[in-house]
Amino acid sequence: MALATALRLAWVLAVPTVPVSDFAMYRESANYLSEFGHLDHGFIYMPGFVARLAWIKDLGGDLLAQKMPGVVFGGLGAAGLYVLAVQAFESRRVAIVATLGYALWPAGIAMASVVGTDIPAAALLVVALAVLAALAPKRPLTAAVAFGVVMGLASWIRAVALPLTALSLGYWLARRTRWPAALALTGVAVAATLLVLSPWALHHARESGHVYFTDDHGGVTALIGANPNSEGTYTRALNQMFHELTGHGVLDEPHHEIDQEAYALAKDWTRFEPAYALGLATKRAERLFDAERYLLYWSVLRPGVLVGAPAAWFAARRDTICAAVDAFGAALTALALAGVVLAAARRRWPALALLPFQLALAATYVVFFAEPRYRLPIELLALPFAALALLELGGLAAAVARRSWRPARTAAGRLALAAVVVTFGAWAWPALGAGGAALRVRHRWAADLWRVDGAGRLAKWRSTVAGGPASLVEGGPGGVRLGVGDSGTRAATVDVALGGDARGPGAWALALDATASAPARLRLATASGALIADVAVPAGVPLPIVAAVTHSGGPLRLVVTVTSDARATVLLGGARLDREAAPDPTPPGS
């Protein structure tokens, strides 16, 4: 613990990082809370970390003081990891190696200077598990209560910790606790967590009339992760689209209702093209488990985080630092996977009870939204497994050196099985990524904003050619791009589903702008095949298109086809649909 704390303190004092983006927002919210005594009206996150920052500010602390929680929680994580490894892996040597690895973990050290929730939440999770493992053998009820309380504290910082409390069931079963008792102890832990969070639930009840224990951020992140126009990454264009569709921004009040609207839209987008949604999930998995260097993004690599001489120093050594950090991450991944196999071979069931926590965290981020830094608690819990694998390798080497062939054969057999699993993982992970990329290319669709009688409506564009080599549809801030296959070999034909209320029967005027990269032909028709427009689109010159649409009523669907003798792309944007005035039935002069 002392080494981990000292290294993180030295980093914070030596490297003057500047909080940016979300981390700057935490400080701004803390300043507001300190000045006015309540959270700002755009705050949609869990308040625990911001409240701590406000408390530090009230005591006269500056930015350096607000970085100290990263140091303190970093040291606390080392203590928790040691106790957890001793109890769950039943080995002091595993605990020593795992804790030493944690102390020297480059990303863990660097993230200590980031004024964010990742390190505190990860540390509290491992402390909660350490308390559970340490108290469970002799005082199971106390263990359940203490685990629930610490998980409640973690949930005050990051809402993702809340459902993890129920996974303590796996630990009780791993200890061969009977099902009724295991379920009862798990229930006690969940109740303790909810009790710790009850002030926040009461706050929600007063503010919105709804009782819930989490924040109002889940729907927004789910919508970002489901965005087909950006492959699940954040863009300002999505904020603008949400505002146009709903009439309010993602940070507006009432927060709960807006978050539910975002959830509903994210679910709609996922259901619209499930194959693409699956491809996006693999993209989020790749992003979550991206190279280790990306854990340094917010502390070193992002522009603006470092300025002056420190920025120049790291820039000159960037490639070397990134390569070393990536090597650490790759070794940790391989050793941790091997350690899981070895734990199973040794029947270390309490140790394997940590896996559901890692898998649940990974699944949450893969389903919703992922950043590399979100995996910090997953990687932290992987360290004891990596330590187990290192010690097994050392044991094999020692047995061979002593010519103790029987234990050497046993260790070699286990390590051979672990090597097979690691090799399979090294093959399967890129294959999973390639399969997901293929799904995204074949099933990509676009979400576009149309103005219908002056109101924003969502138009969803997707290819009508299922399973083709590419969908040739791509959305973006300027509209929807429809491509044509190589040398015009394949026309782009898409189905456009206009959301919102059903359109009434009658005549409608459709207007949109088309811009082509090469001469192309654009055909618009109704879903029943009635022609709306068939025009030639010149290269590089915006072409306004105005056409009449006769609609029989109900949901409106259109079919758009682009053809060209070359590999052309046509950008369609600024779509407007207005009801044409019905003719006056009164005869003139009457």
C-alpha positions as CSV (number, residue, x, y, z in Angstrom):
1,M,0.0,0.0,0.0
2,A,2.8,2.4,0.9
3,L,4.6,1.8,-2.4
4,A,1.4,2.3,-4.4
5,T,0.5,5.5,-2.6
6,A,4.1,6.9,-2.9
7,L,4.3,6.3,-6.6
8,R,0.9,7.9,-7.2
9,L,1.7,10.9,-5.1
10,A,5.0,11.3,-6.8
11,W,3.3,11.2,-10.2
12,V,0.7,13.8,-9.1
13,L,3.3,16.1,-7.8
14,A,5.7,15.7,-10.8
15,V,3.2,15.8,-13.7
16,P,0.9,18.8,-13.6
17,T,-2.1,17.5,-15.6
18,V,-5.0,19.7,-16.5
19,P,-8.6,18.3,-16.2
20,V,-10.5,18.4,-19.5
21,S,-13.8,17.3,-20.8
22,D,-15.8,15.2,-18.3
23,F,-13.2,15.8,-15.6
24,A,-13.3,19.6,-16.0
25,M,-17.1,19.2,-15.7
26,Y,-16.8,17.4,-12.4
27,R,-14.8,20.4,-11.0
28,E,-17.3,22.9,-12.4
29,S,-20.2,21.0,-10.8
30,A,-18.3,20.9,-7.5
31,N,-17.7,24.6,-7.7
32,Y,-21.5,25.1,-8.2
33,L,-22.3,22.8,-5.3
34,S,-19.9,24.6,-3.1
35,E,-21.2,28.1,-4.0
36,F,-25.0,27.4,-4.1
37,G,-25.4,24.4,-1.8
38,H,-27.1,22.2,-4.4
39,L,-26.3,20.4,-7.7
40,D,-26.5,22.4,-10.9
41,H,-29.6,22.0,-13.0
42,G,-27.7,20.1,-15.8
43,F,-26.1,17.5,-13.5
44,I,-27.2,14.0,-14.4
45,Y,-24.5,11.8,-12.8
46,M,-24.0,10.2,-9.4
47,P,-23.1,12.9,-6.9
48,G,-20.6,11.2,-4.6
49,F,-17.4,12.3,-6.3
50,V,-18.6,15.8,-7.0
51,A,-19.6,16.2,-3.3
52,R,-16.1,15.2,-2.3
53,L,-14.6,17.7,-4.6
54,A,-16.9,20.4,-3.2
55,W,-15.9,19.5,0.3
56,I,-12.2,19.8,-0.6
57,K,-12.9,23.2,-2.2
58,D,-14.8,24.3,0.9
59,L,-11.7,23.5,3.0
60,G,-9.7,25.8,0.7
61,G,-8.2,23.0,-1.5
62,D,-7.1,23.8,-5.1
63,L,-6.6,21.5,-8.1
64,L,-3.7,19.7,-6.5
65,A,-5.8,19.0,-3.4
66,Q,-8.6,17.7,-5.6
67,K,-6.2,15.2,-7.1
68,M,-5.4,13.7,-3.7
69,P,-8.5,11.4,-3.8
70,G,-6.8,9.6,-6.7
71,V,-3.7,9.1,-4.6
72,V,-5.6,8.0,-1.5
73,F,-8.0,5.7,-3.3
74,G,-5.0,4.4,-5.3
75,G,-3.3,3.3,-2.1
76,L,-6.6,1.9,-0.7
77,G,-7.0,-0.2,-3.8
78,A,-3.6,-1.8,-3.0
79,A,-4.7,-2.7,0.5
80,G,-7.9,-4.1,-0.8
81,L,-6.2,-6.1,-3.5
82,Y,-3.8,-7.7,-1.0
83,V,-6.5,-8.8,1.4
84,L,-8.7,-10.1,-1.5
85,A,-5.9,-12.1,-3.0
86,V,-4.9,-13.6,0.3
87,Q,-8.4,-14.7,1.1
88,A,-9.8,-15.7,-2.4
89,F,-6.6,-17.3,-3.7
90,E,-5.5,-18.7,-0.4
91,S,-1.9,-17.6,-1.1
92,R,0.2,-14.8,0.4
93,R,2.6,-15.0,-2.4
94,V,-0.1,-14.4,-5.0
95,A,-1.2,-11.4,-2.9
96,I,2.3,-10.0,-2.7
97,V,2.9,-10.3,-6.5
98,A,-0.5,-9.0,-7.4
99,T,-0.2,-6.0,-5.1
100,L,3.3,-5.2,-6.4
101,G,2.0,-5.4,-9.9
102,Y,-0.8,-3.0,-9.0
103,A,1.7,-0.6,-7.4
104,L,3.8,-0.5,-10.6
105,W,0.8,-0.6,-13.0
106,P,1.5,2.4,-15.4
107,A,-2.1,3.1,-16.1
108,G,-3.1,2.9,-12.4
109,I,-0.3,5.4,-11.6
110,A,-1.2,7.8,-14.4
111,M,-4.9,7.8,-13.8
112,A,-4.3,9.0,-10.2
113,S,-3.8,12.6,-11.5
114,V,-7.1,12.5,-13.4
115,V,-9.8,14.2,-11.4
116,G,-12.4,11.5,-12.2
117,T,-14.5,8.7,-10.8
118,D,-12.7,5.7,-12.3
119,I,-10.0,5.1,-9.6
120,P,-12.2,5.8,-6.6
121,A,-15.0,3.5,-7.9
122,A,-12.5,0.7,-8.8
123,A,-10.8,0.9,-5.4
124,L,-14.0,0.7,-3.5
125,L,-15.1,-2.3,-5.5
126,V,-12.0,-4.2,-4.6
127,V,-12.2,-3.1,-1.0
128,A,-15.8,-4.3,-0.9
129,L,-14.7,-7.7,-2.2
130,A,-11.8,-7.8,0.2
131,V,-14.2,-7.2,3.2
132,L,-16.5,-9.9,1.9
133,A,-13.7,-12.4,1.5
134,A,-12.1,-11.5,4.9
135,L,-15.2,-11.6,7.0
136,A,-17.2,-14.4,5.2
137,P,-15.5,-17.4,6.9
138,K,-16.4,-16.5,10.5
139,R,-18.9,-13.7,10.3
140,P,-21.0,-14.1,7.2
141,L,-23.8,-11.7,8.2
142,T,-21.3,-9.0,9.0
143,A,-19.5,-9.7,5.7
144,A,-22.8,-9.3,3.8
145,V,-23.6,-6.0,5.5
146,A,-20.2,-4.6,5.2
147,F,-19.9,-5.6,1.5
148,G,-23.3,-4.0,0.8
149,V,-22.3,-0.8,2.6
150,V,-19.0,-0.4,0.7
151,M,-20.7,-1.2,-2.6
152,G,-23.3,1.5,-1.8
153,L,-20.4,4.0,-1.3
154,A,-19.0,2.9,-4.7
155,S,-22.5,3.4,-6.3
156,W,-22.5,6.9,-5.0
157,I,-19.6,7.5,-7.3
158,R,-20.5,5.3,-10.3
159,A,-24.0,3.8,-10.8
160,V,-22.6,0.8,-12.5
161,A,-21.5,-0.6,-9.1
162,L,-25.1,-0.9,-7.9
163,P,-26.2,-4.2,-9.7
164,L,-22.9,-5.8,-8.9
165,T,-23.9,-6.3,-5.3
166,A,-26.2,-9.1,-6.3
167,L,-23.2,-11.0,-7.7
168,S,-22.0,-11.7,-4.2
169,L,-24.3,-14.8,-4.5
170,G,-21.5,-16.4,-6.6
171,Y,-19.0,-15.9,-3.8
172,W,-21.2,-17.5,-1.2
173,L,-21.9,-20.5,-3.5
174,A,-18.2,-20.8,-4.2
175,R,-17.7,-21.1,-0.4
176,R,-20.2,-24.0,-0.5
177,T,-22.8,-22.0,1.3
178,R,-26.2,-23.6,1.0
179,W,-28.6,-22.0,-1.5
180,P,-31.1,-20.6,1.1
181,A,-28.4,-19.1,3.2
182,A,-26.5,-17.7,0.1
183,L,-29.7,-16.1,-1.2
184,A,-30.4,-14.6,2.3
185,L,-26.9,-13.2,2.6
186,T,-27.1,-11.7,-0.9
187,G,-30.4,-10.1,0.0
188,V,-28.9,-8.6,3.1
189,A,-26.0,-7.1,1.0
190,V,-28.4,-5.7,-1.6
191,A,-30.6,-4.2,1.1
192,A,-27.5,-2.6,2.7
193,T,-26.5,-1.1,-0.6
194,L,-29.9,0.4,-1.2
195,L,-30.0,1.7,2.3
196,V,-26.7,3.6,1.7
197,L,-28.2,5.0,-1.5
198,S,-31.6,5.8,0.0
199,P,-30.9,9.6,0.5
200,W,-30.2,9.8,-3.3
201,A,-33.5,7.9,-4.0
202,L,-35.4,10.3,-1.7
203,H,-33.8,13.2,-3.6
204,H,-35.1,11.8,-6.8
205,A,-38.6,11.4,-5.3
206,R,-38.6,15.0,-4.2
207,E,-37.3,16.3,-7.6
208,S,-39.1,14.1,-10.1
209,G,-41.7,12.0,-8.2
210,H,-39.9,8.8,-9.1
211,V,-38.0,6.6,-6.7
212,Y,-34.8,5.1,-8.2
213,F,-31.2,4.7,-6.9
214,T,-29.1,5.4,-10.0
215,D,-28.4,8.5,-12.1
216,D,-30.0,10.0,-15.2
217,H,-27.2,9.2,-17.5
218,G,-27.8,5.7,-18.7
219,G,-30.2,6.5,-21.5
220,V,-28.0,9.2,-22.9
221,T,-24.9,6.9,-22.9
222,A,-27.0,4.1,-24.5
223,L,-28.1,6.5,-27.2
224,I,-24.5,7.5,-27.9
225,G,-23.5,3.9,-28.1
226,A,-26.3,3.0,-30.5
227,N,-25.7,6.0,-32.9
228,P,-25.3,4.5,-36.4
229,N,-23.9,7.8,-37.8
230,S,-20.8,7.6,-35.7
231,E,-20.4,3.9,-35.0
232,G,-21.3,4.4,-31.3
233,T,-19.0,7.3,-30.5
234,Y,-19.9,10.7,-29.1
235,T,-20.7,13.5,-31.6
236,R,-22.3,16.9,-31.0
237,A,-24.5,16.2,-34.0
238,L,-26.4,13.6,-31.9
239,N,-27.1,16.2,-29.2
240,Q,-28.6,18.5,-31.9
241,M,-30.7,15.7,-33.4
242,F,-32.0,14.8,-30.0
243,H,-33.0,18.4,-29.3
244,E,-34.8,18.7,-32.7
245,L,-36.7,15.4,-32.1
246,T,-37.7,16.0,-28.5
247,G,-37.6,19.7,-28.0
248,H,-35.0,19.7,-25.3
249,G,-31.4,18.9,-24.7
250,V,-29.9,15.9,-22.9
251,L,-29.0,18.0,-19.8
252,D,-32.4,19.7,-19.6
253,E,-34.9,19.0,-16.9
254,P,-36.8,16.9,-16.0
255,H,-33.8,14.6,-16.1
256,H,-35.6,11.3,-15.5
257,E,-38.1,11.8,-18.3
258,I,-35.4,12.9,-20.8
259,D,-33.2,10.0,-19.9
260,Q,-36.2,7.6,-20.5
261,E,-36.8,9.2,-23.9
262,A,-33.1,8.6,-24.7
263,Y,-33.5,5.0,-23.6
264,A,-36.6,4.6,-25.8
265,L,-34.8,6.0,-28.9
266,A,-31.7,3.8,-28.3
267,K,-33.9,0.7,-28.1
268,D,-35.7,1.7,-31.3
269,W,-32.4,2.1,-33.1
270,T,-31.2,-1.3,-31.8
271,R,-34.4,-3.0,-32.9
272,F,-34.3,-1.3,-36.3
273,E,-31.3,-3.2,-37.5
274,P,-30.2,-5.9,-35.0
275,A,-27.3,-7.2,-37.1
276,Y,-25.8,-3.7,-37.1
277,A,-26.4,-3.4,-33.4
278,L,-24.5,-6.6,-32.9
279,G,-21.7,-5.2,-35.0
280,L,-21.7,-2.1,-32.8
281,A,-21.5,-4.3,-29.7
282,T,-18.2,-5.8,-31.0
283,K,-16.9,-2.3,-31.7
284,R,-17.6,-1.3,-28.1
285,A,-15.9,-4.4,-26.9
286,E,-12.8,-3.5,-29.0
287,R,-12.9,0.0,-27.6
288,L,-13.2,-1.2,-24.0
289,F,-10.2,-3.5,-24.4
290,D,-8.2,-1.4,-26.7
291,A,-4.4,-1.2,-26.4
292,E,-3.1,-0.3,-22.9
293,R,-1.7,3.1,-24.1
294,Y,-5.3,4.5,-24.3
295,L,-5.5,4.3,-20.6
296,L,-3.0,7.1,-20.6
297,Y,-5.2,9.3,-22.8
298,W,-6.7,11.5,-20.2
299,S,-3.5,11.8,-18.1
300,V,-0.8,12.2,-20.8
301,L,-1.8,11.7,-24.4
302,R,-4.9,14.0,-24.9
303,P,-4.1,17.4,-26.3
304,G,-4.4,20.1,-23.6
305,V,-3.9,17.7,-20.7
306,L,-0.2,18.6,-20.5
307,V,1.3,22.0,-21.4
308,G,4.8,23.5,-21.5
309,A,7.8,21.5,-20.6
310,P,6.0,18.3,-19.4
311,A,4.0,18.2,-22.7
312,A,7.3,18.5,-24.7
313,W,9.0,15.8,-22.5
314,F,6.2,13.2,-23.0
315,A,5.8,14.1,-26.7
316,A,9.5,13.4,-27.3
317,R,9.2,9.9,-25.7
318,R,5.6,9.1,-26.7
319,D,6.4,6.1,-28.9
320,T,8.7,4.5,-26.3
321,I,6.2,5.1,-23.4
322,C,3.3,3.7,-25.4
323,A,5.2,0.7,-26.6
324,A,6.2,-0.1,-23.0
325,V,2.7,0.4,-21.6
326,D,1.2,-1.8,-24.4
327,A,3.7,-4.5,-23.6
328,F,2.6,-4.4,-20.0
329,G,-1.0,-4.6,-21.0
330,A,-0.5,-7.5,-23.4
331,A,1.5,-9.5,-20.8
332,L,-1.2,-8.8,-18.1
333,T,-3.9,-10.0,-20.5
334,A,-2.1,-13.2,-21.4
335,L,-1.1,-14.0,-17.8
336,A,-4.6,-13.2,-16.4
337,L,-6.3,-15.5,-18.9
338,A,-3.8,-18.2,-18.1
339,G,-4.4,-17.5,-14.4
340,V,-8.1,-18.1,-14.8
341,V,-7.4,-21.5,-16.4
342,L,-5.0,-22.4,-13.5
343,A,-7.5,-21.3,-10.9
344,A,-10.0,-23.6,-12.4
345,A,-7.5,-26.4,-12.6
346,R,-6.7,-25.9,-8.9
347,R,-10.4,-25.6,-8.1
348,R,-10.0,-22.2,-6.5
349,W,-13.7,-21.4,-6.6
350,P,-13.6,-18.3,-4.4
351,A,-11.1,-16.8,-6.8
352,L,-13.2,-17.7,-9.8
353,A,-16.1,-15.9,-8.1
354,L,-14.4,-12.7,-9.1
355,L,-15.1,-13.4,-12.8
356,P,-18.8,-12.6,-12.7
357,F,-17.9,-9.1,-11.5
358,Q,-15.5,-8.6,-14.4
359,L,-17.9,-10.1,-16.9
360,A,-20.8,-8.0,-15.7
361,L,-18.8,-4.8,-16.0
362,A,-17.7,-5.7,-19.5
363,A,-21.2,-6.7,-20.6
364,T,-22.6,-3.4,-19.3
365,Y,-20.2,-1.4,-21.3
366,V,-20.5,-3.5,-24.4
367,V,-24.2,-3.2,-24.3
368,F,-24.3,0.6,-23.6
369,F,-21.2,2.6,-24.3
370,A,-17.5,1.9,-23.8
371,E,-14.3,3.8,-23.2
372,P,-10.9,2.2,-22.5
373,R,-10.7,3.8,-19.0
374,Y,-14.0,2.0,-18.0
375,R,-12.0,-1.3,-17.8
376,L,-9.9,-0.1,-14.9
377,P,-11.8,-2.3,-12.3
378,I,-11.7,-5.2,-14.7
379,E,-8.0,-5.0,-15.1
380,L,-7.4,-4.5,-11.4
381,L,-9.3,-7.7,-10.6
382,A,-7.2,-9.5,-13.3
383,L,-3.9,-8.8,-11.4
384,P,-4.3,-11.7,-8.9
385,F,-4.9,-14.1,-11.8
386,A,-1.8,-12.8,-13.5
387,A,0.2,-13.3,-10.3
388,L,-1.0,-16.9,-10.0
389,A,0.2,-17.6,-13.6
390,L,3.6,-16.0,-12.9
391,L,4.1,-18.0,-9.8
392,E,3.1,-21.2,-11.6
393,L,5.8,-20.4,-14.2
394,G,8.3,-19.8,-11.5
395,G,7.3,-23.0,-9.8
396,L,7.8,-24.9,-13.0
397,A,11.3,-23.4,-13.5
398,A,12.2,-24.2,-9.8
399,A,11.0,-27.8,-10.1
400,V,13.0,-28.3,-13.3
401,A,16.1,-26.8,-11.6
402,R,15.7,-29.2,-8.7
403,R,15.0,-32.1,-11.0
404,S,11.6,-32.6,-9.3
405,W,10.0,-34.1,-12.3
406,R,6.6,-35.1,-10.8
407,P,5.6,-31.5,-9.7
408,A,7.2,-30.3,-12.9
409,R,5.0,-32.5,-15.0
410,T,1.9,-31.3,-13.1
411,A,2.8,-27.7,-13.5
412,A,3.7,-28.2,-17.2
413,G,0.3,-29.8,-17.9
414,R,-1.6,-27.0,-16.3
415,L,0.5,-24.4,-18.1
416,A,0.1,-26.2,-21.4
417,L,-3.7,-26.1,-21.1
418,A,-3.4,-22.4,-20.2
419,A,-1.2,-21.8,-23.2
420,V,-3.9,-23.4,-25.5
421,V,-6.6,-21.1,-24.1
422,V,-4.4,-18.0,-24.4
423,T,-3.5,-19.0,-28.0
424,F,-7.2,-19.5,-28.8
425,G,-8.0,-16.1,-27.3
426,A,-5.2,-14.4,-29.3
427,W,-6.9,-15.9,-32.5
428,A,-10.5,-15.4,-31.4
429,W,-10.3,-11.7,-30.4
430,P,-9.2,-10.4,-33.8
431,A,-11.7,-12.7,-35.5
432,L,-14.5,-11.3,-33.4
433,G,-13.5,-7.8,-34.3
434,A,-13.3,-8.7,-38.0
435,G,-16.7,-10.3,-37.8
436,G,-18.2,-7.3,-36.1
437,A,-16.7,-4.9,-38.7
438,A,-18.2,-7.0,-41.5
439,L,-21.6,-6.8,-39.9
440,R,-21.3,-3.0,-39.6
441,V,-20.3,-2.7,-43.3
442,R,-23.1,-4.9,-44.6
443,H,-25.9,-3.6,-42.3
444,R,-25.0,0.0,-41.8
445,W,-27.9,2.4,-41.7
446,A,-28.4,6.1,-41.2
447,A,-30.5,8.2,-38.9
448,D,-31.5,11.6,-40.4
449,L,-33.5,14.5,-39.3
450,W,-36.4,15.6,-41.5
451,R,-38.6,18.7,-41.0
452,V,-42.3,17.5,-41.3
453,D,-44.7,20.5,-41.2
454,G,-41.9,22.3,-39.4
455,A,-41.4,19.7,-36.7
456,G,-38.3,17.5,-36.4
457,R,-38.9,13.8,-37.3
458,L,-36.5,10.9,-37.5
459,A,-36.0,9.3,-40.9
460,K,-34.2,5.9,-40.8
461,W,-32.4,4.9,-44.0
462,R,-31.2,1.3,-44.7
463,S,-30.3,-0.7,-47.7
464,T,-33.0,-3.0,-49.3
465,V,-30.3,-5.5,-50.4
466,A,-29.9,-7.7,-47.3
467,G,-26.5,-9.4,-46.9
468,G,-24.8,-7.5,-49.7
469,P,-21.0,-6.8,-49.5
470,A,-21.8,-3.3,-48.2
471,S,-24.9,-1.3,-47.4
472,L,-23.7,1.8,-49.3
473,V,-25.5,3.9,-46.7
474,E,-23.8,6.3,-44.3
475,G,-25.2,9.0,-42.1
476,G,-23.6,12.1,-40.8
477,P,-24.1,15.8,-39.8
478,G,-24.8,16.9,-43.4
479,G,-27.4,14.3,-44.2
480,V,-27.2,10.8,-45.7
481,R,-24.6,9.6,-48.2
482,L,-25.7,6.9,-50.7
483,G,-22.9,5.2,-52.5
484,V,-22.7,3.2,-55.7
485,G,-20.6,0.0,-56.0
486,D,-17.3,-0.1,-57.8
487,S,-17.6,1.4,-61.3
488,G,-21.3,1.5,-61.0
489,T,-21.7,-2.2,-60.7
490,R,-24.4,-2.0,-58.0
491,A,-27.1,0.6,-57.4
492,A,-27.7,1.9,-54.0
493,T,-31.3,1.2,-53.1
494,V,-32.5,2.2,-49.6
495,D,-35.8,2.1,-47.7
496,V,-36.6,5.3,-45.8
497,A,-39.0,5.0,-42.8
498,L,-40.2,8.3,-41.4
499,G,-40.9,8.2,-37.7
500,G,-43.3,10.2,-35.6
501,D,-47.1,10.1,-35.9
502,A,-48.7,8.5,-39.0
503,R,-49.0,10.9,-41.9
504,G,-52.5,11.8,-42.9
505,P,-53.8,11.0,-46.5
506,G,-53.4,13.6,-49.2
507,A,-50.8,15.5,-51.1
508,W,-47.4,16.3,-49.5
509,A,-44.5,18.4,-50.9
510,L,-41.1,16.8,-50.5
511,A,-38.0,18.9,-50.8
512,L,-34.4,17.9,-50.3
513,D,-30.9,18.8,-51.7
514,A,-28.7,16.3,-53.5
515,T,-25.0,16.7,-54.1
516,A,-23.0,14.0,-56.1
517,S,-19.3,13.3,-56.3
518,A,-19.8,12.1,-59.9
519,P,-22.7,12.3,-62.3
520,A,-25.5,10.1,-60.9
521,R,-29.2,9.4,-61.3
522,L,-31.6,9.6,-58.4
523,R,-34.9,7.9,-58.3
524,L,-37.5,8.4,-55.5
525,A,-40.6,6.3,-55.2
526,T,-43.2,5.3,-52.6
527,A,-43.0,1.9,-51.0
528,S,-45.7,0.7,-53.4
529,G,-43.6,1.7,-56.4
530,A,-45.3,5.0,-57.3
531,L,-42.7,7.3,-58.9
532,I,-42.0,10.6,-57.0
533,A,-39.0,11.9,-58.9
534,D,-36.3,10.7,-61.3
535,V,-33.6,13.2,-61.8
536,A,-30.0,13.5,-63.0
537,V,-27.6,14.8,-60.3
538,P,-24.6,16.7,-61.7
539,A,-21.2,16.3,-60.0
540,G,-20.2,18.8,-57.3
541,V,-23.3,21.1,-57.7
542,P,-26.1,21.0,-55.1
543,L,-29.4,20.1,-56.8
544,P,-32.6,21.2,-55.1
545,I,-35.3,18.6,-55.6
546,V,-39.0,19.4,-55.0
547,A,-41.6,16.7,-55.7
548,A,-45.2,15.9,-54.8
549,V,-46.0,12.8,-52.8
550,T,-49.5,11.4,-52.8
551,H,-50.0,9.5,-49.6
552,S,-52.9,7.2,-48.7
553,G,-52.3,7.7,-45.0
554,G,-50.4,5.9,-42.2
555,P,-46.7,5.5,-41.8
556,L,-44.7,6.9,-44.8
557,R,-42.0,4.8,-46.4
558,L,-40.0,5.8,-49.5
559,V,-37.5,4.0,-51.7
560,V,-34.5,5.9,-53.0
561,T,-32.2,4.5,-55.7
562,V,-28.9,5.9,-56.9
563,T,-27.2,4.7,-60.1
564,S,-24.0,5.9,-61.8
565,D,-21.5,4.8,-64.4
566,A,-18.8,5.7,-61.9
567,R,-18.2,5.0,-58.2
568,A,-20.3,7.9,-57.1
569,T,-21.6,9.1,-53.7
570,V,-24.8,11.2,-53.4
571,L,-25.3,13.3,-50.3
572,L,-29.0,13.9,-49.5
573,G,-29.8,16.5,-46.8
574,G,-32.1,19.2,-45.7
575,A,-35.2,17.1,-46.2
576,R,-38.5,18.8,-45.7
577,L,-42.0,17.4,-46.0
578,D,-45.0,19.7,-45.9
579,R,-48.7,19.1,-46.4
580,E,-50.0,20.8,-49.4
581,A,-53.1,23.0,-48.9
582,A,-56.3,21.2,-49.9
583,P,-58.1,23.0,-52.8
584,D,-61.0,25.2,-51.7
585,P,-64.3,23.3,-52.7
586,T,-66.3,26.5,-52.9
587,P,-66.8,27.6,-56.5
588,P,-65.3,31.0,-57.4
589,G,-67.8,33.9,-57.1
590,S,-70.3,32.0,-55.0
